[in-house]
Amino acid sequence: MRLEFIGAAHEVTGSCHYLEFGEKHLLVDCGMEQGPDIYENQELPVNAAAIDYVFVTHAHIDHSGLLPLLYARGFRGSVYSTNATAQLCNIMLKDSAHIQESEAEWKNRKAQRAGKAQTVPMYTVADAEDVLKRFVPCPYDKRVSICDGLEVCFRDAGHLLGSSFIEMWVTEGAESCKLVFSGDLGNGNRALIRDPEIPESADYLIIESTYGDRLHEVPPDYATELGRVLSATFSRGGNVVIPAFSVGRTQEMLYYLRKIKVEEMLPAFQDFEVYVDSPLSIEATNIYNESVEECFRETDLEMIRRGGNPIRFAGLRQSVTSADSQAINTDPNPKVIISASGMCEAGRIRHHLKHNLWRPESTIVFVGYQVPGTLGYNLLNGADEVKLFGETIQVRAQILSLPGISGHADRDHLTAWVQGMKKKPKRIFVVHGEDAVTDAFAAHLTETTGVDAVAPYSGDSYDLCQNERLTAGRRKPAEKKKTSKRTANTVFDRLMSAGERLIAVIQKNKECANKDLAKFADQINALCDKWDR
């Protein structure tokens, strides 16, 4: 029974953990890295076609975004998640694939003019659509039998609509153990979604540490704080631009903006308009409206039962087409613009920054975690100028971070979550945090809980039966590369992946009748004869 850490080890994004027991191979999360790579991730120890199952804690791209690539490389197993996560992945993975294809198309136009090689997208919309067919939605709090020796239960993590931590019971021979993968944990008392549940026990706990080195400020009245920002900005004649993740943070902002409107907190600007400029955000908001019974907290359910809606209000505008988006910046009236991506690395938000960063009357409000190295992080940390679409833009707008708005539990919340378990684990693995934070939080957990806590690197693997490390992963920081990881895939890579899948299929058929194996071999040889040049 072996656990190996692949992604989000001494890094914040790209979550991926590999578990092997008996002849089964599975992943918990298959996420895309966002921002610069700190440590080069270890490749999966088996080819993608050998993976039997993937379990997804929630829909954010840094936990689900490489599922289409896994499919392109030969994965044909089942993907398990909560119902809401499956619905959100249905829009987010197709959107991510569209971005891959659009970026490749743009780069290829430039490459063609320069006589350079063509770029192949990391994965395609077809890959995303195909892997989405592999999803198996599961309800919260129900123990599900996956196969002999494996049962799982999705519990509410309070981080995002449909987010979960995963309890996993694994048996190999005479050995059994329970693993808990935290996914991303919320800090409680969030708009719309419920507080995190707490597991009763675990033999091994894999826990995130995004804010493992800091404490959130005492939560203010978010609507009041946001209202002050709006009032000051509108008085100057500027726009309030909010870079927000399409799923989660956008809906939370709508919740507080509705409160500002309904409670008439800005009488001088009561008719201000709010633009949601992201087709993905609009689709995600619709899914929120469809998932209330399973995911919403009781206070918001009561509002809905009385005929209200916590994320709809007068003056809310939805921008779907490119023309709609462009028209926002031709309107001189002060307004709120909510757009993606939340870290300003791609999407329509970059156009709104181009039109507002140079305006001292406007305000850019960050409401989510910013990975070091991203445009959002740079702006929040005092950049005087930035480059957008090949143009240098002076930063004269006010740059703010709304205090207390966080989708992640802080150090004390994470610690309390572990201490709330009735039975202590044998070992805790700390993942999904900045390089130094993972080590610091592991030391903190060891001190406060008395449990051995370690921060594994990508490639570290552990024997769960013996509770000992088997292999040490990479400790050397990644070298900076000029080429983007998103363009690293080629047609030949896909061909190699197809060959690896063929090997995996052959291995899975080793118990077939000799007659069938001989027929299979003849078919392979005929294909080789056709292409052997």
Number of C-alpha atoms within 10 A of each C-alpha: 20 19 20 27 26 26 32 30 32 24 28 27 26 26 30 29 27 23 20 19 17 13 9 16 19 21 23 23 30 27 23 21 21 19 18 17 19 18 20 19 22 16 11 17 13 13 17 24 24 23 23 16 21 25 23 31 29 27 29 24 22 21 25 26 25 25 26 27 23 21 22 26 23 23 24 20 18 18 23 23 28 27 20 25 25 22 21 22 25 19 20 24 26 21 16 20 24 18 19 19 19 14 16 19 16 11 17 18 14 13 14 11 8 9 10 12 10 16 21 22 23 23 27 22 19 14 20 28 17 15 23 22 12 17 24 14 15 19 16 18 16 11 16 14 12 12 9 11 16 17 16 22 21 27 24 26 28 29 26 26 29 29 31 31 27 25 23 20 19 21 17 16 9 5 11 15 15 19 19 23 22 25 24 25 28 26 23 19 13 17 20 24 27 22 19 21 18 18 18 12 18 23 18 20 22 22 25 26 30 27 24 28 18 14 13 17 10 8 11 12 12 18 19 16 14 17 19 14 18 25 17 15 22 22 13 14 16 22 25 26 24 28 27 29 23 25 24 21 23 25 26 21 21 21 19 21 26 22 19 20 20 13 12 13 17 17 11 11 16 15 13 17 17 22 19 26 27 26 19 21 28 19 15 24 20 12 18 23 15 13 15 18 12 15 22 21 18 14 11 18 18 13 12 15 9 9 8 13 16 20 20 16 18 13 14 16 14 17 19 15 11 12 9 13 21 15 10 16 16 9 9 10 14 21 23 22 22 29 29 25 20 25 28 22 16 13 16 19 25 21 17 23 21 20 15 25 24 16 17 15 20 26 26 25 20 23 24 22 19 19 19 16 14 15 22 22 18 17 21 15 11 10 14 11 15 17 11 13 9 7 9 11 18 16 20 16 19 17 19 15 14 16 18 17 21 20 21 25 26 22 21 16 19 24 17 14 17 23 15 15 14 12 13 19 20 14 20 23 19 30 35 27 24 23 18 13 23 30 22 17 27 24 17 17 23 15 12 13 15 11 16 15 24 20 26 26 28 26 25 20 22 20 15 23 12 10 13 12 15 15 11 14 19 15 14 10 10 13 10 9 9 6 8 8 12 14 17 12 15 15 12 10 14 17 13 13 21 17 15 19 21 15 14 19 14 15 11 11 12 10 9 11 9 10 8 11 15 12 11 14 12 12 12 13 13 12 11 11 10 9 8 8 5
